[in-house]
Amino acid sequence: MTPTDPIFAEKNVSALLDGAKMGRLSKMILGLDGQISAKLSKMMIGGQWISGKANLRSTGFEFQPSKLNQPFFKNMDELRIVIPWSELISVTKRFGAVATVIDLQTSADTLSIRCLGADGFIAQIISARGT
């Protein structure tokens, strides 16, 4: 996907990412107890919820973490996720405590995102995938 690839829709979401690495500022703010709690939480839910923006482009789905996360995570470039439409197998909805969770399944992995207005966003994903 290129920056010139048109965006059909965008939505503020949080994505459940396993590869996020805490930066120095996060460690300072959390302290040792908070770091231990964060590590246990990450193990229990399978990652950390990272806020950002989901873009639906003509070539696929893209998650870009918010710049506000930059001081807290040291591997921001690795947190960008791109799923070409050809690799997307299914889009399903499930209950989430904070907001509805949307699972985007590929043959290799499943990306979970959560957002308000999930039903409408699922319809936009299905529509963008079909064009």
N, C-alpha and C positions, 0 to 999 in steps of 0.2 A: 504494500500500500504506500502510495506517495502522498505528500501533503497536498498535491493538486487534485487528488481523487476526491470528487464531491461528497459532502456529508449530507445524507438524506435525513438523519435525525440524530440528536444528541440528548443525553440525559445524565444528570448527576446521580452517581451510583457509588456503592462500596463493593469492592471485589475481595473475595477470600483468597489471599495469596500466601503460599507456604514459603517462598523464597525471600521475604522481606528481612533485611538485616538492620537491627537497631543501630542508629548513629550515636555519637558521643552525647549529644544533647538529651536524647531519650534516656540513656543510662544515667545521666546526672539527675534528671528530673525524677525518675522512678526510684533510684536508690537500689540497694541490694534486694530488699524485700520485694519491691515492685518488679525487678528484673526476673526474680524467681517466679512470681505470680504470672508475669507475661509469658514466660517459657512454658509453664504448666497449662495456661489457657491455650497457647498455640498448639500444644500437643493434644489437648482435648478436642478442639474444634477443627484442627487440621490446617491452621494458618492464622493470619491476622487480617482483620477487615481494614482495607486501605481505601480511603475516599478518593474519588476521581471522576472522570467523565467517560461515558461510553459513547462512541461514535459509530453510527451505522453508515458505512460507505458502500459504493457500488461493488467493491471487491470483497468486502467482509466486515466483520465486527472488530472494533478496536477499543481497548481500555487504556486510558492514559491517567496515571496517578496525578493527583492535584499537586501543584507547586508548593502548597502549604505543608506537604509531607516532607519536603526536601531537608529541613533541618533535623528531622527525626529518623530518617532512613538513609543509609550510605550507598545503596545500590538502586537508585531511582530508575536508571536506564533499563535495568533488568526487570522492572516491575511493569513495563509496558507489554500488553498482551495483544496479539493480532491473530484472529481466526478467519482465514479465508472461507467464503461461503461454501466452497466445494468440500471443506473438511468438517463442516458442521453437520452432525448426525441428527440431533434432536434439541428442542427447546422445551423445558418443562418448568412448571411452577410448583413451589412447595411453601409450607408455612415457615415463617421466620418470626422470632420474638420481637424484633425491632421493625422490620418491614418484610414484605414478601420476597422470597428468594427465587431467582431465576437460574436454572442450571443449563449451561450451554455445553453439550456433550460432543466431543470429537472421538475418534478412534483411539487417540493417545491419552486424553485426560478430560476432566470436566471442570469448567470454570463456573464458580458460583458468584452471582452478583445479587445485591439487594437494593431495592429502590421503592419509592412510593409510586403508585400508578403502574404497577407491574403488568396488569392485564393489557393496558394500552401499549406499553413498551414491547411486550411479547408480540402483539399484532404488528407493530412497526418492524420488528426483527424478521418476522415471517414474510412480510411484504417486501422488505429490502432484499431478503434472500432470494425471493422469487423473480426479482427484476434483473 
